[in-house]
Amino acid sequence: MSTYSDHKAANHYTTYIVKEPAELMQFLMDTISGISRTKAKEYLSQRMVYVNKEIITQYNYPLQQGQIVQVAKNRHKHTFSNPLVRIIYEDAFMLVVEKKEGILTNAMPGDRHENVKAILDEYVKRQSRTFSVHTVHRLDKGTSGILLFAKRRDIQKIFMDHWQDIVTDRRYVAVVQGEMEKDNGTVTSWISDNRMFISYSTPYDNGGKQAVTHYHTLKRKNGYSLVEFKLETGRKNQIRVHMHDLHHPIVGDHKYGSTVEAYGDRSNPAGRFCLHAYRLAFRHPITGEILNFETPFPSAFTRLLT
C-alpha cells in the first residue's frame, strides 16, 4: 500500500498501487483486508472508488500495472442520487446513465420540466462550475434505459461523427401487442416525417433515411410478445414505426398503433410505454477499450408475460 504526498487526499482516501493487471472488483477484494464481495460492490455503486483520480463504478474495469486506486473513507458531496437517473459509469470523458420512463433526455423549447441533461449538469457543476454534459444520443420520453453523455465537446463530436464505427452493440427490448408470427426477422424501410411530424415508412426510397431493425422474439404469452431489437441504423422512432408496420405496436404507444379499439381497456396494461434500451457497447474514443453496459428488463414488462 502507498499514499499520495497530497496531505488532503491521504486524510480522505486509502490509496493502493496496482502491481499487476486485474479487474477492479477482484483487486479490491484481494487488496483490502476482510472486504466482502457485497462491500466491494457497495464501494463501486456508491462512487467511492477512483482509478488515477477518476470515479469508476464498473466492477470489471481493467486495471494496469502502475495505476493508482483510491477508496474514499466516506461518501462525499459528489455522490449522485436521483430517482429518475442512475449513473452506471463515469470517467473523465463521459457518463453512462440509465433513465426511467417519463423524463426527457433534453429540454424541449419552452419546457421547464426536469430532463436528464439538466440533472447531470447540476451534478457535474458540483465538481466544477464550468462543467456541463453534452448529449450524444437520445431516448424518447416514454422509453427507459441506457444513455451516453460526453463531458467534453470534442468527445461528443467524436461520438456523433463516428457513431456507426464506435458503437458495437445497441439493443432494446419491448412488449408488443399480439403474438409475433416469426422468431427472428429484419425490417428494412425508408423513414420520413409527414407535415404533422409523425414518422412513417415505405419499402421503397421515399426521400427519407433507410432504417434497418433486426428483431428476435423472446417470449409469447397472454396476447403479448417480448421482443429484442438490434439496430443497424438509429433513425427517429425507428422501432416504433417498424413494429407498427408489422401490425404489432408497442404496448402503450398510442401514437403508433396501440389503440383502445383493438385491445379495449388493455391498451396500456403496464401503465407505461413498453420500450427499454437495455444494452449498449462501444469503443472508448480515447483508450480504444470496448465498454459493455446492460440493465435488467423492467419488471412491468415481465409481469405482462407471466
HUDA-V91575 format. One record per backbone hydrogen bond with DSSP energy under -1.0 kcal/mol. CO is the residue of the C=O (numbers start at 1). NH is the residue of the N-H. E is the energy in kcal/mol with one decimal. If there is no record, write none. Layout:
BEGIN
co->CO nh->NH e->E
co->CO nh->NH e->E
END
This chain:
BEGIN
co->6 nh->10 e->-2.1
co->7 nh->11 e->-1.5
co->8 nh->12 e->-1.1
co->9 nh->13 e->-1.9
co->12 nh->73 e->-2.6
co->14 nh->71 e->-2.5
co->15 nh->2 e->-1.0
co->16 nh->69 e->-2.8
co->18 nh->66 e->-3.1
co->22 nh->63 e->-3.5
co->23 nh->27 e->-2.4
co->24 nh->28 e->-2.4
co->25 nh->29 e->-2.2
co->26 nh->30 e->-2.3
co->27 nh->31 e->-2.0
co->28 nh->32 e->-2.7
co->32 nh->35 e->-1.5
co->36 nh->40 e->-2.3
co->37 nh->41 e->-2.3
co->38 nh->42 e->-1.9
co->39 nh->43 e->-2.4
co->40 nh->44 e->-1.8
co->41 nh->45 e->-3.1
co->42 nh->46 e->-2.4
co->43 nh->48 e->-2.8
co->44 nh->47 e->-1.6
co->48 nh->72 e->-3.1
co->49 nh->56 e->-2.4
co->50 nh->70 e->-2.5
co->51 nh->54 e->-1.3
co->54 nh->51 e->-2.7
co->58 nh->61 e->-1.7
co->59 nh->25 e->-2.7
co->61 nh->24 e->-2.0
co->63 nh->22 e->-1.2
co->64 nh->67 e->-2.0
co->67 nh->18 e->-2.9
co->68 nh->52 e->-3.3
co->69 nh->16 e->-3.3
co->70 nh->50 e->-2.9
co->71 nh->14 e->-2.4
co->76 nh->79 e->-2.1
co->84 nh->100 e->-2.4
co->86 nh->98 e->-2.9
co->89 nh->96 e->-2.8
co->93 nh->151 e->-2.7
co->94 nh->91 e->-2.0
co->95 nh->149 e->-2.8
co->96 nh->88 e->-2.9
co->96 nh->89 e->-1.9
co->97 nh->147 e->-2.9
co->98 nh->86 e->-2.4
co->99 nh->145 e->-2.4
co->104 nh->116 e->-2.6
co->105 nh->117 e->-2.2
co->108 nh->111 e->-2.6
co->115 nh->119 e->-1.9
co->116 nh->120 e->-2.4
co->117 nh->121 e->-2.7
co->118 nh->122 e->-2.0
co->119 nh->123 e->-1.5
co->120 nh->124 e->-2.7
co->121 nh->125 e->-2.0
co->124 nh->127 e->-1.0
co->124 nh->128 e->-1.5
co->128 nh->131 e->-1.8
co->134 nh->150 e->-2.9
co->141 nh->102 e->-2.5
co->144 nh->277 e->-2.9
co->145 nh->99 e->-2.8
co->147 nh->97 e->-2.6
co->148 nh->136 e->-1.4
co->149 nh->95 e->-2.8
co->150 nh->134 e->-2.9
co->152 nh->156 e->-2.1
co->153 nh->157 e->-2.4
co->154 nh->158 e->-1.8
co->155 nh->159 e->-2.2
co->156 nh->160 e->-2.6
co->157 nh->161 e->-2.7
co->158 nh->162 e->-1.8
co->162 nh->166 e->-2.7
co->163 nh->167 e->-2.5
co->166 nh->283 e->-2.1
co->169 nh->281 e->-3.0
co->170 nh->231 e->-1.6
co->171 nh->279 e->-1.8
co->172 nh->229 e->-2.9
co->173 nh->276 e->-2.4
co->174 nh->227 e->-2.9
co->175 nh->251 e->-2.6
co->176 nh->225 e->-1.9
co->183 nh->217 e->-3.3
co->185 nh->215 e->-2.9
co->187 nh->213 e->-2.6
co->189 nh->211 e->-3.4
co->190 nh->202 e->-1.6
co->191 nh->209 e->-2.1
co->192 nh->200 e->-2.8
co->194 nh->197 e->-2.1
co->198 nh->194 e->-2.1
co->200 nh->192 e->-2.5
co->202 nh->190 e->-2.5
co->209 nh->191 e->-2.9
co->211 nh->189 e->-2.1
co->212 nh->232 e->-2.2
co->212 nh->233 e->-1.1
co->213 nh->187 e->-2.9
co->214 nh->230 e->-2.8
co->215 nh->185 e->-1.8
co->216 nh->228 e->-2.9
co->219 nh->226 e->-2.7
co->221 nh->224 e->-1.9
co->223 nh->178 e->-2.6
co->224 nh->221 e->-2.4
co->225 nh->176 e->-2.6
co->226 nh->218 e->-2.9
co->226 nh->219 e->-1.4
co->227 nh->174 e->-2.4
co->228 nh->216 e->-2.3
co->229 nh->172 e->-2.3
co->230 nh->214 e->-2.5
co->235 nh->238 e->-1.8
co->237 nh->241 e->-2.8
co->238 nh->242 e->-2.5
co->239 nh->243 e->-2.4
co->240 nh->244 e->-1.7
co->241 nh->245 e->-2.2
co->242 nh->246 e->-1.5
co->243 nh->248 e->-2.7
co->244 nh->247 e->-1.3
co->249 nh->177 e->-2.7
co->250 nh->253 e->-2.3
co->251 nh->274 e->-2.5
co->252 nh->254 e->-1.3
co->253 nh->258 e->-2.6
co->257 nh->259 e->-1.3
co->259 nh->263 e->-1.5
co->260 nh->264 e->-2.4
co->263 nh->266 e->-2.1
co->264 nh->267 e->-1.3
co->267 nh->252 e->-1.2
co->268 nh->271 e->-1.2
co->273 nh->275 e->-1.5
co->274 nh->175 e->-1.6
co->275 nh->144 e->-1.7
co->276 nh->173 e->-2.5
co->276 nh->278 e->-1.1
co->277 nh->146 e->-2.4
co->278 nh->295 e->-2.2
co->279 nh->171 e->-2.1
co->280 nh->293 e->-2.2
co->281 nh->168 e->-1.9
co->281 nh->169 e->-1.7
co->282 nh->291 e->-3.1
co->284 nh->288 e->-1.8
co->289 nh->284 e->-3.6
co->291 nh->282 e->-2.1
co->293 nh->280 e->-2.4
co->298 nh->301 e->-1.2
co->298 nh->302 e->-1.3
co->299 nh->303 e->-2.0
co->303 nh->306 e->-1.2
END
